[in-house]
Amino acid sequence: MIPRQFPCKPVWKNWDTVNENAKEPDVTKHKDPYASNPAITAEFWNFTGWKCGRNAAIAERMGDVKWYNFKAADNARVDLEMTFPHYYGENKAIIDKALVIGKSNNVNPTGDDLINWVSPRGVEMASEEYFNVKNVRFFNFDFNDAAAIGTCSHCTQPESSGGFTSRTEKLWFDEATVPRRITFNFPGKGILYDIDGTLTDKGPGSWAAPYFKHNEWAGCENLSDTKYRGHICDSSV
């Protein structure tokens, strides 16, 4: 899903001069590697998905694509997920103004609904750079090992390196029903940059990442046993 001016041509004009496996632009050769095939913004509004066997909404290769005012509930794996949002750089692939409910009152807690047996995530962060999530409200992730946010979409293979940064702002969590804000999925190396502090409660420009001892710095806390489930650092880091 990479809408662009010339859809049958590659995104980057220096496509043939870079690593064929990576398919990434060499910005040292071109000040604007996207200039010859500029993005076209695509907006998706007011989608609702519930009781899906996997995801309410999922997309892999993403260009300048915005999801606005999505609502999702009772989905078995992830509610909202984007995998590769890096094709046109920063502030292009965005989830904005979403309502995400892990398990709603529309589920029979003693019945055979699939949601009773799984541990979904509300939003799954990308396995590349430049993913943005903002203005999302999370409710009812207080069952099994469910969490509002998971990291590294589709990072399920041994060669998945992780370590990609997603950006968040203006998130809201229902404290009574969201005991786990974050789950750092395999390979356990996701990075979350909290623009305004609403994810980490550490103020603007703070960070969340899995705990590693070599990252014990002033300004960081190991909060792996709390709702953050990882290393939380303020903006001084």
Sequence and secondary structure as in RCSB ss.txt:
>XXXX:A:sequence
MIPRQFPCKPVWKNWDTVNENAKEPDVTKHKDPYASNPAITAEFWNFTGWKCGRNAAIAERMGDVKWYNFKAADN
ARVDLEMTFPHYYGENKAIIDKALVIGKSNNVNPTGDDLINWVSPRGVEMASEEYFNVKNVRFFNFDFNDAAAIG
TCSHCTQPESSGGFTSRTEKLWFDEATVPRRITFNFPGKGILYDIDGTLTDKGPGSWAAPYFKHNEWAGCENLSD
TKYRGHICDSSV
>XXXX:A:secstr
   BSSTTS S TTGGGS TTT    TTT S TTTTS B  EEEE  EEES SSEEEEEEE SSEEEES EEES 
SSEEEEEEE  TT TT EEEEEEEEESS TTS TTS  GGGG   EEEE  SSS EEEEEEEEE   STT EEEE
 STT  STT     EEEEES EE TTT S  EE  TTS  EEEESSSTTTSS TTEEEE   GGG  TTEEEETT
STT EEEE TT 
